Amino acid sequence: MKYLTFIFLVFLSVTTSQAQDTLRVLFLGNSYTNNNNLPALVASIADSQGDLLVHDKNTPGGHTLEGHTNNATSQNKIAEGDWDFVVMQEQSQLPSFPPGQVENQVLPFAEELVGDIRDVNPCTEPMFFMTWGRENGDQSNCEFYEPLCTYEGMQSRLTSSYNLMAMDNDANVSPVGEAWRRVRATYPEIGLYAGDGSHPSINGSFLAACVFYNMLFDKEMGNGYYIPNGVEESDAEKLRTIAEETVFDELEQWNFSLVDIELDVTFELNDPSITLTNNTNNVSNHLWEFGDGTTSMDANPSNHEYTEDGTYEVIYTASNDCNTENFSFEIMIVSLSNEDWSSDVTFDIYPNPSSGAVYFRTDINAPFNIRIFDVNGQLIKDGVYANGDALSLHQWPKGNYWLEVEWNNQRKIMDLIIR
């Protein structure tokens, strides 16, 4: 017996142990994090979206990553151990300095701090807070390093250094600085800086909070989001949009985590079998449920064969020590009994291809049932016809379809092409 396999419905569902509606986040930084109470702004946005951010912070003015490695308060807060994320912000100038200086004064302490976090809880996600270039560059250091003479040069160095910190430590980076760059280019009338040209205004802190909400909760902000006093509603919408575009248009640039599971599954249907190709990263355990009572723990099951007609839900569960995610889709198996169709019974549709109508030509002397499926396996027509009847095709788009005729417990599948 031959089979035709349809993709009937595809959908995605994800459950993770960290990206839930409630998150616990520790912020370690300095005045850039503390100004306008950035953690509280993120929490207010989360609350307006029906989420909960439980947060704590240690943000002494001018503090560096090196300082946090030796700060008793920071270390005690890390030691609580039940954080979903720990956000780390370096002093505003250090990551913009020449690469050799960053290698000596920043990178070792980023690694040490991430180690402190993972020693307590290997499932806590480290996240680096990419800050922004100063409004007119770092003029105090311009004479020593030319890129610091302009905002653009300083921002490029900050972006490069923060991405390097995240990449080297299998961590995430919150791209606030890159969102800042987009706002400056697109909406220069929105003031992001406080009077010193360095610290954030309330607009700048709101922009940062939007980026953090997108990164931490892995979702966009819906209607009714929180807008702090001092931010115009029209400006808030522009800042929210820029934040989401920065995060989600290039999400792979900001996520280097080894505990996040990003599903990447494709499948191929051949006759009554299915072959699955799995490019998902950071997975320790695989479980495939084929919907027919059988399972597989292979990463890439091949040629799983279905023995009966029906609709089957295929479920893939990917997990590691920290997260679990699920992917599922449905397929419909329809047997083709062409080999069993009586050789003394003729059945044809003409013209085929057709742009208007087709006619049935057969020596069957009784009504027969016709069902038509599109390429996605959706049933789009079900009716009873007889020899010589016409079937109009005007209501369907051009393309390939499957026509199934059933009569006297016999079934035949034929190609139907609309052009």
Secondary structure, 3 states (H helix, E strand, C coil): CEEEEEEEEEEECCCCCCCCCEEEEEEECCHHHHHHHHHHHHHHHHHHCCCEEEEEEECCCCCCHHHHHHCHHHHHHHCCCCCCEEEECCCCCHHHCCHHHHHHHCHHHHHHHHHHHHHHCCCCEEEEECCCCCCCCCCCCCCCCHHHHCHHHHHHHHHHHHHHHHHHCCCEEECHHHHHHHHHHHCCCCCCECCCCCCECHHHHHHHHHHHHHHHHCCCCCCCCCCCCCCCHHHHHHHHHHHHHHHHCCHHHCECCCCCCCCCEEEEEECCEEEEEECCCCCCEEEEECCCCCEECCCCCCCEECCCCEEEEEEEEEECCCCEEEEEEEEEEEEECHHHCCCCCCEEEECCCECCEEEEEECCCCCEEEEEECCCCCEEEEEEECCCCEEECCCCCCEEEEEEEEECCEEEEEEEEEC
